[in-house]
């Protein structure tokens, strides 16, 4: 008799679905074994499971433990704009002053999500509505950048200064103009009693930035494969058990992502090694042509990228926008990953389908460190994309003053070529 294959689908059919099942699972599964790995509490918050959150806290879960992005459960709730979960965590004593790796506090993330209800809850807990993040941006800056009109209006009513500048000398109005959020611009101009201004350059930059964002991965857990829950948690042992049980590790979700894509994006090196050993294809593309090596480069996971390269993942492979690993690394801003790619003979002046160099991508994503690194390594600074824009043009249109000054000082540098001296 043929042995039955146990996939995640058939396993779940044997279990009760709902809050009660989640509570039982929370009691049985141990806490994360490694610091900075997403805990069960993080996952429960993402899913909005308040009863599971309560159970985990009763079992001794650390409410202020952070994940690899430096985000606590409260920050995850704020990022989702989930006021109900946010309130439950606040009542349980979560630290409202905690910040992530980018210096963003709960009030910044709630503003980015556009949740006025979450902002009001945080204000009631004496959160500073004017606090700056790692780039000196106030919650008003962040709301303006995301086009969150309701949050902008609420913050203005609460007295947040409309003319305050961030670390790059940009006001919220500058940010909204650069990204083409005309409704937000109107609100801020009214607050400043200023006339409307033309935004042709900013509109071009918005179009370019929008195209870049389409090439970058989004995190939609519903699109992950059924075999990927343990991959998301970074649990190599559990992933191995799932594989041994017959799970289909090659299965793709609606976005075309398989388990190996998720491991690469999350930086789970041990899980990736398990998947490669089990025969996962490392050059498979998702629905946008993005391969695991692209996601590793974007996430700054240099060690993982090296493993992929050692297992025949080519640095010359590109997604549907023509972006290669070097473009994603520049967009992600990891100088360590850029160093590795240079050692592997990547050409720093490679262009994508829109004639954008890695320097263009670093400017679009506001990665000052990557911009400086590329200039130091003599990447060409005056190449124009299909919109006839140089990296300096983009920096000006997007209001990235610090990067603009850096590009203006350095000017053009001779390109670093590939190992054979050729350019594509």
N, C-alpha and C positions, 0 to 999 in steps of 0.2 A: 504493500500500500504506500502510495506516495506521501511523503511527509508534508504536512501543511506548512505553507509559508506564512509567517506572521509579519505582516506589514503594520505600520502605524494605524492604518484604517481599520484593519481587523481587530487590532488590540483595543482601539477606542470603542468598537462595537460591543465589547465585553464589559465596558465600564459605564457607570451612570454619568450622565452629562449634566453639568450645572454647578451651582455654588457648593452644594453638599460634597460633591466629588472633589472639587478644588480644595475644600477644607481638609478632607481626609488625606489628600496628596501632600498638602503643606505639612501635615503632622509627620508623615513618613519619610519625606525626602530630607536629607541632611543639608546643612548650610553649605554655601559655596566654600570649597576647600582653599581657594586662592584669593588673595586680596585683589581688588580692582576688577574682579569678574562680576558680571551682573548677577545679583542674587534673586531668589524667588520673590522677594519683596518688590524688587524693580519690575519683574514680569507681572506680578499681581496689580501693581499700580498702572502699568501700561494697559492692562485689560479692564481696569476700572472695577476690580473685584474687591469690594470693601470688606465683605465677610472673610475672605481669604487674607486680606491685609491684617484684620483684627486677630485672626488665628495665628499668623506668623509672629506678630508682635507679642502675643501671649506666650508663644513658644520661645521667646527670647531673641528674636531677630533684631539686629542693630538698625534702628530707624535712620541713623545718619551715616550708614556705610555708603561709600561712593563706588561707582563703577569705573571703567577704564577712561571715561570722559570726565571723571570727577563729579559726576552727578549723583546726588542722593535721591531717595524716593520722592522727597518733596519737590526737587527740581524736575524730575520726570513728570510729576503731576502738573506742575506749572507749565511745562513745555507743551503738554497736551491741552492745557486750558480747562482741566477737569476740576471744577470748583468743589464738587462734592467730595472727591478723594482728597483734594488739597485741605479741605476743612477737617476731614478725619485725621490726617497726618498732623495738622497743626494742634488739634485737640490732644493728640498722643505725645506732643512735645517735640516735634521735629524742629531742627535749627533753622530759623528763617533767614539767618545771615550767611548760611553756607553758600559757597560759590563753586562753579565748575572749573575745568582747566582753562577756560577762556575768561574767567573772572565774572561770569554771568550769574546773578543771583535769581531767586525765584521771581522777583518783581520784573526783571528783564525778560525772563522766559514767558511769564504771563502776558506781558505787553506784546511780545512777539506773536503769541497765540491769539491775541486780540480779545482775551477774556476779561471783560470789565468786572464780572462777578469775582473772579480770582484776584484781580487787582484790589478790589474793595476788601476782600478777606485779609490780604497781606497788609493793607494800610491799617486795618483794625488791630493788627499785631505789631504796629509801630514800625513797619518796614519803611526805609528811606526811599521815597519815590524819586529822589534826585541822584541816587548812588550811581557811580560810574563802574563799567565793567573793565576788563583788561585793556580795552582800547579807549577808555574814557567816555564810552557812550552811556547816556542816561536811558532809562526805560522809554522816554519819549523818542530818542534817536532810534531805538530798536523798533518801536511801533511804526515810526515813519518809514523806516527801511522796508518793513514788511507790508506796508500799505494798509495798516489796521486803523481805519478811520475812527471807529468807536473808541478804541483805546487811546488814540491821540486826543480826541475830544475830552475824554474823561480825565486824562492826565493834565490837560490844560486847565480844566475846571478846578483841579486840585492844586493849581499853582506851580506846576513844574515849569521852569523858565524855558520859553520858546527859543530864545537866542543863544543859549549856552552851547559852547563848542566842545567837540570831543578831542581825543588825542591827536587827530589829524586836522584839527581846526575846522571841522565841519559842523554846521548846525543841523538840527532835524530837518529844516527846510532844504538845506543843501542835499541831504541824503534823499529826500523825497523827490526833488527835482531830478537828480542824477538817475534815479531808477524809474522815472516816469509815472509816479503815483499822483496823478493830477488831482484826484479828490482830496488826498492828504495835503498836497501843495495848497489847494484853495483854503482849507481849514487853517493852515499855518500862516498863510499870507494874510488872512483875515485877522488872525490873532496879532500879527505884526503891523496890520493896516498897510500892507504893501500891494502894489498893482501886480497883476499876473505878468510873468515873463516868458519869452519863447524858450523852447527846450529841444531844438533840433539835435544838437550834439548829444544831449542826454538821452534822447529817444534812440539814436543810433547805438549808444552804449547799452541801453536797456535791451535792444534787440539782440545784440551780441552776447550780453550776459545771460539772457534767457536761453539762447541756443546752447551756451556753455552748460547751464544748469540741466538742460535736457540730456546732455551727455554724461552727467554725473548721476550716481545711483541714489535712489530714494529708499527709505526704510519703510516698507509696507509689510508688516508681519503676515497679513492675510495672503500675500503672494508667495510666501516661503513654502517650500515643499513640506509634505507631511513628515518626512524623515529628519527635519531640521531643527526640532525643538532643542535637542541636546547639543547640536552644533551651535545654535545661538547662545547657549549657556556656556560653551567652551568646555564641555565635559567629554573628554576623549574616551574615557572608559565606558561611559553610557553609550556613546556613539558606536564604539566597537561592539557592544552587546547588541545594539539595534541591528548592526550589519550582520552579526552572527545569526540573528534571528530571522534573517531573510528580507530586511527592509530594502526597498528600491532606492538606493542612493543616487541613481542617475535620473530620477524623476524630476521634472521641471514644473515650477508653478506657472501661473498665468503670465508673469513677467519674464518667463524663460530662465529663472534662476534655479540652480540646483544647489545641493548641500555644499559643493566645493566653492561656489560663488560666495555663499554666506560665510564660510570659514575664512575666506580671503578678505572679505569686507570687514569682518569683526577682528581679524588679526589672531585667530585661534590656531597657532602653529601646530600644536600637538594633534588637534582634530584634523588639520589638513594632512598631516603625515599619515594618519589612520585612513583617510579617504583615498590618498594616493596609493597606499599599500593595497587597498581594496579594489583598485582599478579605475578610480575616477579619472575622467579625461580632463587634463588641466588647461586645454586650449579651447574648451567649449565656450561659445558665446551665448549671452542672454538675448532677450528680444531686441536690444539695441546694439548687439554685437560686442558688448563688454565682456572681456574674459577675466578670469581670476587674477591675472597679473596686473590688469588695469585697476581692479578694486584694491589690491594690495598696495599699489603705488599711490593711489589716492589717499588711502588710510595711513600712509607713512609706516607700513609694516615691512621694514627692510629685510629682516631675517626671513620672513615668510616669502617675500619676493625672490630672495636668493634661492630658496628651496624650489619654488616654481620654475625659476630659470634653470636650475640644475636638473629639473625633470622635463626639459624640452619645451617650456613655455617661451616663445620667442618675444624679444623686446620690440621686434618690428611689426608684430601683429597690431591691427588697429580696429577700432569700433566703427560704427556706421557714420560717424562724424569725422573719421580719419584720424582720431586721436590715439596716440600710442602711449606706452607706459610713462615716457618722459613728460608728456603733456599732463597726465593725471597727477604725477608726482609734483609738478610745479603748481597745479591747482590746489593740491593738498597742503603744500607748503613745508613738507618735511625735508630739511637739508640733509639729514642722514640718508634718506632714500635717494635724493638727488646725487649725493656723493657716490653711493653704490652704483647708480646707473651710469655715472661718468666713468667709474672704474670698469664697467662692463662695455665701455666704448660707445655709449649713446651719443648721438649728435644733438647738441643743445639748440640747434637752429632748425630742427625738423618742423615741417608745417603740417597742419591738418587739412581737412577738405575746404576750409575757409581761409587758408593761408595764414593761420594763427600759429605763432611759435609758442614754445613753453613760456616765454616771457609775457606774451599776451595773456595766457591763461593765469599766470601768477598775479598780474595786475587786475584782471577781472575779478579774481577771488580775494583781492586785498591782502595778498601774502607778501608783506614787505620783506621778510627774511629771505624768502625764495627769490624775490626780485634782486635783492642785494647779492645773493649767492650767484645767481646767473650772470650778473654784471661782472662780479669778481672773476668768474670763470670765462669771461670774454665772450659771452653770448651777444649776438647782434641786437642792437637796441632800436634800429630805425626801420626794420622790415614792416611793410604794410600788409594788412589783411585784405579780404575782398571788399571791405567797406572803406578802403583807403585810409585806415587808421593805424598808426604806430602804437606801440605800448604807451608812449608819452601822451598821445591823443586820448587814449582810453582813460588814463589816469586823470587827465584834466576833466573829461566829460563826467567821470564818476565821482569827482571831488576828492580823490585820494591824494591829498596835498603832500603828505610825507613821501609817498612813492613818486609823485610828480617831481619833487625836488631832487630825489635820488637819481631819477632818470635824466633830469636836466643837468646834473653835475657830471654824471658819468659819460653821457653821450654814446657815440658808437664805439663798439669794441669788436675786434676781429673774432670770427667764430671759431669755436672748438669743433673739430671735425671728428668723424668716426675713426675707428681703429685703422681702416685702410686709406684714410685721407679723403674719402668720397663724401658727397652730400646727396641727399635725396631731393 
